[in-house]
Amino acid sequence: MDLQLKDKVAVVTGASKGIGLAVVKGLAAEGAHVVAGARGIESLGGMERVTAVALDLATPDGPARLMARALELYEHIDVLVNNVGAVRMRLQGFLGTSDEEFKWAMEMNFFAALRATRAVLPAMLRQGSGVIVNVVSVNAFFEPDAGVLDYGAAKAALLNLTKSLAQEFGSKGIRVTAISPGPVSTDLWLGKGGVAQTVASATGVDPETARKNVLASIGGVPTGRLTTPEEVATLVVMTASPLTANVTGSNFVIDGGLIKTM
């Protein structure tokens, strides 16, 4: 299927690994020009149709500098994918999570996307079209324990912003959607300092056992496996496509059946 993204200009944040890297590859494979922003860009080197930009998207001016670079190169932006984000396990619960830790979660998971969106909207409004896809999380509305309470609060704010922006800018040709993954096979879950390793260290088991224990404790995943970054990227690319031109304000969940409610 031709997703009609050939020669569209897309900006992806948090683009160097995991979901972000998969999104970059997916958009480029559909013929889009991709401006990919991340602190480290080694993994993006030599990719056809991809311009890598090294910068820190958690800084107040980082997102705006990325949008400026994309506009310098192409003079317009058709798609923004707000993917940058991070989580730290909070094993001490609410009372053990400080204001500074909540601020960190908000900077990484809400303000980076907020600032990128604010920076790209003037260009999209001038051209009368654009798509913004926010990578959120099931933790925006699913909190089985306090382990990611600050992350969940930040992602809930991003999901709320998605709905608000879709209402405000829909009549101006701009669509805003959200993708909410459950557990994904990325560093966030499986890498150094990720969920599995953090829980393993705290409970005295190996990371694989910790991963299984965590999934069981939150209700289990019927498919029996983590979602892959490529599966999330497929949803991102599809919602960015003109073929889904009347989809806005929607939140698409991809979680292997983790969420059992309607």
GILINRA-V744998 format. One record per residue. RES is the residue in one letter. PHI is phi in whole degrees, 0 to 359 (none if undefined). Layout:
res: [RES,RES]
phi: [PHI,PHI]
This chain:
res: [M,D,L,Q,L,K,D,K,V,A,V,V,T,G,A,S,K,G,I,G,L,A,V,V,K,G,L,A,A,E,G,A,H,V,V,A,G,A,R,G,I,E,S,L,G,G,M,E,R,V,T,A,V,A,L,D,L,A,T,P,D,G,P,A,R,L,M,A,R,A,L,E,L,Y,E,H,I,D,V,L,V,N,N,V,G,A,V,R,M,R,L,Q,G,F,L,G,T,S,D,E,E,F,K,W,A,M,E,M,N,F,F,A,A,L,R,A,T,R,A,V,L,P,A,M,L,R,Q,G,S,G,V,I,V,N,V,V,S,V,N,A,F,F,E,P,D,A,G,V,L,D,Y,G,A,A,K,A,A,L,L,N,L,T,K,S,L,A,Q,E,F,G,S,K,G,I,R,V,T,A,I,S,P,G,P,V,S,T,D,L,W,L,G,K,G,G,V,A,Q,T,V,A,S,A,T,G,V,D,P,E,T,A,R,K,N,V,L,A,S,I,G,G,V,P,T,G,R,L,T,T,P,E,E,V,A,T,L,V,V,M,T,A,S,P,L,T,A,N,V,T,G,S,N,F,V,I,D,G,G,L,I,K,T,M]
phi: [none,276,275,59,253,301,68,289,254,237,247,236,261,59,265,270,201,57,299,300,296,295,294,304,297,295,293,297,296,273,95,281,270,243,257,250,253,192,292,249,240,302,289,260,294,75,276,295,71,237,250,268,233,272,192,262,283,274,277,302,258,301,301,295,294,293,297,298,295,296,291,297,282,235,71,203,227,266,223,239,249,275,252,303,180,199,219,233,294,250,283,264,73,300,292,261,248,278,302,296,291,296,298,299,297,291,300,286,252,235,293,300,289,302,292,296,295,300,285,270,299,304,293,294,293,297,272,75,197,160,229,240,245,259,275,258,182,298,291,294,221,225,229,288,203,271,298,228,297,288,298,298,296,293,290,297,297,294,294,299,299,305,297,296,296,299,291,290,250,300,288,257,87,248,256,226,229,231,241,244,283,273,300,238,283,234,300,303,263,249,275,298,79,281,302,298,292,297,292,300,296,282,249,76,238,282,302,294,296,299,301,297,294,296,298,295,291,258,112,81,248,306,287,80,208,284,290,270,303,295,292,295,300,302,296,300,295,295,286,281,286,299,292,250,294,254,261,206,75,270,238,261,265,227,216,66,90,301,281,266,269,288]
